[in-house]
Amino acid sequence: MKVLIRVVAASIALFLVAIIGLMAMVLADGDAEATEISDGGGGLRGVPAEFRPWILKASKACKEPELTPALLAAQLYRESKFETSKEKATSPAGAQGPAQFMPGTWAMWGRDADGNGETSPWDIGDAVMAQGRMMCSLLKQAKSSGYAGDVRALALAGYNAGWDAVQDAQGVPHFKETQDYVKIILSTMPKFKGPGLVQISGSGDGPNAVRKAATRVGTPYSYGGGGPQGPSTGFCDGRNGYLNGRCAATSTVGFDCSSLVQYAYWPDLKLPRTAAAQYGATSNHAVSRQDLKVGDLLFWSHGDSGSIYHVAMYAGDGNVLQAPRTGKNVDIAPLTSAMPAADYYGATRP
């Protein structure tokens, strides 16, 4: 809903399932109760934690089954890459916020969904729920139109170019921007599809950090990328960040191993940026491999503490949550095979 949006038309995220099964067995402290995060059955991963509940709520509020969490997430990523600042989420045409609403369109679809007393396209809850309402309405129009093609494509085209343009074309308009918009969103939906239920037992800093990091499963690895605010592009240093001979980090929005850990614990615990520094900041609380608890940090090294090259978070039941390396995504893997066994250096408790 960028350059081609018309104000006049406004009036008219088998592997992850197995992983989650393992996470359900996470060891808990004392008698802490399990915390469940239901995503409405459609599945969702790889989105910022602050967007997740609103995407799930918007999907659930619509009776059209095509409006899945993954579709809403892919659309938000295309619109704004989940940006919320006015500097980064204002289009040249004047579209505003993470869902990129034009003022006239916002006047029709905006509501105070988060209950903070203000209806704003910059509020995540307000924006995502308005996006869901508009997309739900467009899906209904697409189904009743009789136009050929995927009703999701028709609805997305209406969001981008206005339903009048869809009516004029009796399908997805031939505007290049709209054509690209539809294709990109539908093709990127799989990266946001996730499991139907996440259950992690325990409470406190460790389990909470793992829950937060688990919302980023599927996010690409980007050397030097990511931080407390979420994923970002990284850099190449002559040795790291390359894939098939080219620098991949500068064009990949994601996390590296230590930025994922930093993001997971922030702001309750402000860990330093690199794996070696994180070991130095927590090494006074060393933990044996037999006494690992959810959220403990595990380190791998080529020698001593000055040669630490990887950090991961213990996810329970012999598994770790990590950002592995360039070309891979944030995932959960067995501790025994996450990195070379001979390089395992030790664990600490933040």
C-alpha positions as CSV (number, residue, x, y, z in Angstrom):
1,M,0.0,0.0,0.0
2,K,2.7,2.4,-1.1
3,V,2.8,4.6,-4.2
4,L,-0.2,3.1,-6.0
5,I,-2.6,3.3,-3.1
6,R,-5.7,5.4,-3.7
7,V,-7.4,7.2,-0.9
8,V,-10.7,7.0,-2.9
9,A,-10.5,3.3,-2.9
10,A,-10.3,3.2,0.9
11,S,-14.0,3.5,1.3
12,I,-14.8,0.7,-0.8
13,A,5.7,-18.0,9.5
14,L,7.3,-31.7,10.1
15,F,10.6,-30.2,11.5
16,L,9.4,-27.5,13.6
17,V,6.6,-29.6,15.0
18,A,9.1,-32.1,16.3
19,I,11.2,-29.2,17.7
20,I,8.2,-27.9,19.6
21,G,7.5,-31.3,21.0
22,L,11.0,-31.3,22.4
23,M,10.6,-27.8,23.8
24,A,7.5,-29.0,25.7
25,M,9.8,-31.1,27.8
26,V,12.0,-28.2,28.9
27,L,13.1,-28.6,32.5
28,A,11.5,-26.2,34.9
29,D,12.6,-24.7,38.2
30,G,10.6,-25.9,41.2
31,D,6.8,-26.1,40.6
32,A,6.7,-23.4,37.9
33,E,3.7,-24.0,35.6
34,A,4.0,-24.4,31.8
35,T,3.3,-21.3,29.7
36,E,1.5,-21.9,26.4
37,I,1.5,-19.6,23.4
38,S,-1.2,-20.5,21.0
39,D,-1.0,-19.1,17.5
40,G,-4.6,-19.8,16.4
41,G,-3.6,-22.9,14.5
42,G,-2.2,-21.1,11.5
43,G,1.4,-21.1,12.7
44,L,3.8,-18.2,13.0
45,R,7.6,-17.7,13.3
46,G,10.3,-15.3,12.5
47,V,8.4,-12.1,13.6
48,P,9.3,-9.6,16.3
49,A,7.9,-10.6,19.7
50,E,5.9,-7.4,19.9
51,F,4.1,-8.1,16.6
52,R,3.3,-11.8,17.3
53,P,0.2,-11.5,19.6
54,W,-1.4,-8.9,17.3
55,I,-0.8,-10.9,14.1
56,L,-2.4,-13.9,15.8
57,K,-5.3,-11.9,17.1
58,A,-6.0,-10.2,13.7
59,S,-5.9,-13.6,12.0
60,K,-8.3,-15.2,14.5
61,A,-10.7,-12.2,14.3
62,C,-11.3,-12.8,10.6
63,K,-13.6,-15.7,9.5
64,E,-11.9,-15.9,6.2
65,P,-9.5,-18.9,6.5
66,E,-7.1,-17.4,3.9
67,L,-6.1,-14.7,6.3
68,T,-3.4,-16.7,8.1
69,P,-0.8,-15.4,10.5
70,A,1.8,-16.1,7.9
71,L,0.0,-14.0,5.2
72,L,-0.3,-11.0,7.6
73,A,3.4,-11.4,8.6
74,A,4.6,-11.6,5.1
75,Q,2.5,-8.5,4.2
76,L,3.9,-6.5,7.1
77,Y,7.4,-7.5,6.2
78,R,6.8,-6.3,2.6
79,E,5.2,-3.1,3.8
80,S,7.7,-2.0,6.4
81,K,10.0,-4.9,7.5
82,F,8.3,-4.5,10.9
83,E,9.7,-1.0,11.3
84,T,7.8,1.3,13.6
85,S,9.7,4.6,13.6
86,K,8.4,7.5,11.6
87,E,11.7,7.9,9.9
88,K,11.8,4.4,8.5
89,A,8.1,3.7,8.2
90,T,6.8,6.7,6.2
91,S,6.6,6.2,2.4
92,P,7.3,8.9,-0.1
93,A,3.5,8.9,-0.8
94,G,2.7,9.5,2.8
95,A,1.8,5.9,3.9
96,Q,2.4,5.6,7.7
97,G,3.3,2.9,10.2
98,P,4.2,-0.8,10.1
99,A,1.1,-1.6,8.0
100,Q,1.6,1.5,5.7
101,F,-1.8,3.2,5.9
102,M,-2.6,6.3,4.0
103,P,-4.4,8.9,6.2
104,G,-7.7,8.5,4.3
105,T,-7.6,4.8,4.5
106,W,-6.6,4.9,8.2
107,A,-9.7,7.0,8.9
108,M,-11.9,4.1,7.8
109,W,-10.0,1.1,9.3
110,G,-8.2,2.5,12.3
111,R,-9.4,1.6,15.8
112,D,-7.8,1.9,19.3
113,A,-7.1,-1.8,19.5
114,D,-4.4,-1.6,22.2
115,G,-6.7,0.6,24.5
116,N,-4.1,3.3,25.1
117,G,-6.6,6.1,24.4
118,E,-5.2,6.9,20.9
119,T,-5.9,5.5,17.5
120,S,-2.6,5.6,15.7
121,P,-1.1,3.9,12.6
122,W,2.2,3.9,14.5
123,D,0.8,1.7,17.4
124,I,1.6,-1.9,16.5
125,G,-1.7,-3.2,17.9
126,D,-3.8,-0.5,16.1
127,A,-2.0,-1.0,12.8
128,V,-2.0,-4.8,12.7
129,M,-5.7,-5.1,13.7
130,A,-6.6,-2.5,11.1
131,Q,-4.6,-4.4,8.5
132,G,-6.5,-7.5,9.4
133,R,-9.9,-5.9,9.2
134,M,-9.1,-4.4,5.8
135,M,-7.6,-7.6,4.4
136,C,-10.6,-9.6,5.8
137,S,-13.0,-7.2,3.9
138,L,-10.9,-7.5,0.8
139,L,-10.9,-11.3,0.9
140,K,-14.7,-11.2,1.1
141,Q,-14.9,-8.8,-1.9
142,A,-12.5,-11.1,-3.8
143,K,-14.6,-14.1,-3.2
144,S,-17.9,-12.4,-4.2
145,S,-16.3,-10.8,-7.3
146,G,-16.2,-13.9,-9.4
147,Y,-12.8,-12.8,-10.7
148,A,-10.4,-15.6,-11.6
149,G,-7.3,-16.3,-9.6
150,D,-6.1,-16.7,-6.0
151,V,-8.4,-14.6,-3.7
152,R,-5.4,-13.8,-1.6
153,A,-3.7,-12.2,-4.6
154,L,-6.8,-10.2,-5.4
155,A,-7.1,-9.0,-1.7
156,L,-3.4,-8.1,-1.6
157,A,-3.8,-6.2,-4.9
158,G,-6.7,-4.3,-3.4
159,Y,-4.6,-3.4,-0.4
160,N,-1.8,-2.1,-2.6
161,A,-3.6,-0.5,-5.5
162,G,-7.2,0.0,-4.3
163,W,-10.2,-2.2,-5.0
164,D,-11.2,0.1,-7.9
165,A,-8.0,-1.0,-9.7
166,V,-8.8,-4.6,-9.2
167,Q,-12.4,-4.0,-10.5
168,D,-11.0,-2.2,-13.5
169,A,-8.6,-5.1,-14.3
170,Q,-11.1,-7.7,-13.2
171,G,-8.1,-9.3,-11.5
172,V,-4.7,-8.3,-10.3
173,P,-3.9,-5.0,-12.0
174,H,-0.9,-5.0,-14.4
175,F,0.9,-2.3,-12.5
176,K,4.5,-3.6,-11.9
177,E,4.5,-2.5,-8.3
178,T,1.3,-4.3,-7.5
179,Q,2.3,-7.4,-9.5
180,D,5.6,-7.6,-7.6
181,Y,3.9,-6.8,-4.3
182,V,1.5,-9.8,-4.6
183,K,4.2,-12.2,-5.9
184,I,6.7,-11.3,-3.2
185,I,4.2,-11.6,-0.3
186,L,2.8,-15.0,-1.4
187,S,6.3,-16.4,-2.1
188,T,7.7,-15.3,1.3
189,M,4.8,-16.6,3.4
190,P,6.5,-20.0,4.0
191,K,9.3,-18.3,6.0
192,F,6.8,-17.1,8.5
193,K,4.8,-20.3,8.9
194,G,5.4,-22.1,12.2
195,P,4.0,-24.7,14.6
196,G,0.5,-24.5,16.1
197,L,1.6,-24.6,19.7
198,V,4.7,-23.6,21.7
199,Q,5.0,-24.7,25.2
200,I,8.0,-23.9,27.4
201,S,8.0,-24.7,31.1
202,G,9.5,-22.6,33.8
203,S,9.7,-18.9,34.7
204,G,12.4,-16.4,35.3
205,D,15.0,-14.8,33.1
206,G,16.3,-18.0,31.4
207,P,12.9,-19.4,30.2
208,N,11.6,-16.0,29.3
209,A,14.7,-15.3,27.2
210,V,14.3,-18.7,25.4
211,R,10.6,-17.9,24.7
212,K,11.6,-14.6,23.2
213,A,14.3,-16.0,21.1
214,A,12.0,-18.9,20.0
215,T,9.8,-16.3,18.2
216,R,12.8,-15.7,15.9
217,V,13.2,-19.4,14.7
218,G,13.5,-19.2,11.0
219,T,15.2,-15.8,10.9
220,P,18.3,-15.9,8.7
221,Y,21.9,-15.8,10.1
222,S,23.7,-12.5,9.3
223,Y,27.2,-12.1,10.6
224,G,27.5,-8.9,12.6
225,G,23.7,-8.4,12.2
226,G,21.0,-8.0,14.8
227,G,21.0,-6.5,18.3
228,P,18.6,-5.6,21.2
229,Q,16.0,-4.1,18.8
230,G,15.9,-7.1,16.5
231,P,17.4,-8.4,13.3
232,S,19.4,-6.2,10.9
233,T,21.9,-6.5,8.1
234,G,25.5,-7.4,9.1
235,F,29.0,-7.1,7.5
236,C,31.8,-9.2,6.2
237,D,35.3,-9.0,7.7
238,G,37.4,-10.8,5.1
239,R,36.6,-14.2,6.7
240,N,33.1,-14.3,8.0
241,G,29.8,-13.4,6.4
242,Y,30.4,-14.9,3.0
243,L,28.3,-17.5,1.1
244,N,29.4,-19.0,-2.2
245,G,32.2,-16.5,-2.5
246,R,30.1,-13.4,-2.0
247,C,29.4,-11.2,1.0
248,A,25.9,-12.3,2.1
249,A,25.8,-10.5,5.5
250,T,25.4,-7.0,4.0
251,S,22.2,-8.0,2.3
252,T,20.8,-10.4,4.9
253,V,18.5,-9.1,7.7
254,G,19.0,-11.4,10.6
255,F,21.0,-12.3,13.7
256,D,24.4,-13.9,14.4
257,C,24.9,-16.2,17.4
258,S,25.7,-13.5,20.0
259,S,23.2,-10.9,18.9
260,L,20.4,-13.4,19.2
261,V,21.4,-14.1,22.8
262,Q,21.7,-10.4,23.5
263,Y,18.3,-9.8,22.0
264,A,16.7,-12.6,24.0
265,Y,17.9,-11.3,27.4
266,W,17.5,-7.5,26.7
267,P,16.5,-5.3,28.4
268,D,16.3,-7.2,31.7
269,L,19.9,-8.3,31.3
270,K,22.1,-6.3,29.1
271,L,24.7,-8.7,27.9
272,P,27.7,-7.5,25.7
273,R,27.6,-8.0,22.0
274,T,30.1,-10.8,21.1
275,A,30.3,-14.4,22.2
276,A,33.7,-14.0,23.8
277,A,32.5,-10.9,25.7
278,Q,29.3,-12.7,26.8
279,Y,31.5,-15.5,28.2
280,G,33.6,-13.0,30.1
281,A,30.6,-11.3,31.5
282,T,29.1,-14.6,32.8
283,S,32.0,-16.9,33.5
284,N,31.8,-16.4,37.2
285,H,28.6,-18.4,37.1
286,A,30.0,-21.5,35.3
287,V,27.6,-24.5,35.0
288,S,28.5,-28.1,34.4
289,R,26.9,-29.9,31.4
290,Q,25.0,-32.1,33.8
291,D,23.4,-29.2,35.6
292,L,22.2,-27.1,32.6
293,K,18.9,-25.2,33.0
294,V,16.8,-23.4,30.3
295,G,18.5,-20.2,29.3
296,D,22.0,-21.1,30.2
297,L,24.7,-20.0,27.7
298,L,26.8,-22.6,26.0
299,F,30.1,-21.7,24.3
300,W,32.4,-23.3,21.7
301,S,36.0,-22.3,21.1
302,H,39.1,-23.1,19.0
303,G,41.2,-23.2,22.2
304,D,41.0,-20.9,25.2
305,S,38.4,-18.3,26.2
306,G,40.0,-15.8,23.8
307,S,39.1,-18.1,20.9
308,I,35.4,-18.5,21.6
309,Y,33.5,-18.4,18.3
310,H,30.0,-19.5,19.1
311,V,27.3,-19.1,21.8
312,A,23.9,-20.8,22.0
313,M,21.1,-20.9,24.6
314,Y,20.1,-24.2,26.3
315,A,16.5,-25.0,25.4
316,G,16.0,-28.0,27.6
317,D,15.9,-31.8,26.9
318,G,19.4,-31.8,25.4
319,N,18.7,-29.1,22.8
320,V,20.0,-25.6,22.1
321,L,18.5,-22.6,20.4
322,Q,21.0,-20.9,18.2
323,A,21.9,-18.8,15.1
324,P,24.3,-21.3,13.5
325,R,26.2,-19.8,10.6
326,T,25.9,-18.0,7.3
327,G,23.4,-19.7,5.0
328,K,21.4,-21.1,7.9
329,N,18.5,-19.9,10.0
330,V,17.8,-19.5,13.7
331,D,16.9,-23.0,14.9
332,I,16.8,-25.6,17.7
333,A,19.3,-28.4,17.5
334,P,20.7,-31.2,19.7
335,L,23.6,-30.0,21.9
336,T,25.6,-32.9,20.8
337,S,25.6,-31.8,17.1
338,A,25.0,-28.1,17.2
339,M,28.7,-27.4,16.7
340,P,31.8,-29.7,16.6
341,A,31.8,-31.7,19.9
342,A,35.5,-31.2,20.4
343,D,35.1,-27.4,20.4
344,Y,32.6,-27.4,23.3
345,Y,34.1,-25.0,25.9
346,G,31.6,-24.8,28.7
347,A,28.4,-23.2,30.0
348,T,27.5,-20.2,32.1
349,R,24.3,-19.0,33.8
350,P,23.6,-15.3,33.1
